[in-house]
């Protein structure tokens, strides 16, 4: 079962569409990286999933319960913990008092040990009576995560949870989220501009641009498309392509993909071997004009997807 299924979602603010025709599928037990530029609609989507904003149209299904129009089904939303934009903290209260207020509001049984344990888990167990108004941005983010975990949610929605964290803090937070996912089975939707951190924990990705879902894919698909590629340019492109397709050995686990480019070159990706490509072209008397390998990182890949979507949307 999918934890989240969204179909044709739309949300307008002051007549402007922040989200339009948006689809999304988040498998149960996944860590879903939600990628998009500022203003793309990520926070708006998360707010609608959490029941903090009402869609103008479309359908959200959480844990099999449907939210449609202005009639939310609370059974699904009550299983959601959220840290969206900035955590709502009262500056005159300590972290523990803030946690207790949330726990009492949710009716958590025996809340004191629950709150202390969660604060320890996010690294705030030693803040004592220090008021949250004096917390750093990173401390506020960690407290926001602890608040989202009160009540034992089955789904976490985390909007830029790594903001304000130094590299060590970001690594600690990332490892903690992975443990929550693996040990407690919590499905996590996380947005972040720190894509190298997403790469280390996400099992699935969704790319949003201009309020539309551009593409959803697994981590394996992203890795395959961001892997090394080989540019081949010969005196006879059509013949070289036919020779390589015929003579390169098949690898079902990581097949070689071929693309004829507009500039007359051939791009190979997947399980190719550069030395073997060179040998085959020489053995078949192909005149090699270029043979160059290059790598593509995940950030470049996602930026290209978003830019292409923006270009298509402006036509």
Secondary structure, DSSP 8 states (H G I E B T S, - for coil): -EEEEEEEEEEEETTEEEEEEEEEEEETT-EEEEE--TTSSHHHHHHHHTTSS--SEEEEEETTEEEETTB--HHHHTTEEEE-SS----TTSBHHHHHHHHHHHHT-TTHHHHHHHHHHHTT-TT-TT-BGGG--HHHHHHHHHHHHHTT--SEEEEESTTTT--HHHHHHHHHHHHHHHHHH--EEEEE-S-HHHHHTT-SEEEEEETTEEEEEEEHHHHHHHHS-EEEEEES-HHHHHHHHHHHS---TTS-EEEEE-TTS-EEEEES--HHHHHHHHHHTT--EEEEEEE---HHHHHHHHHHHHHHHHT-
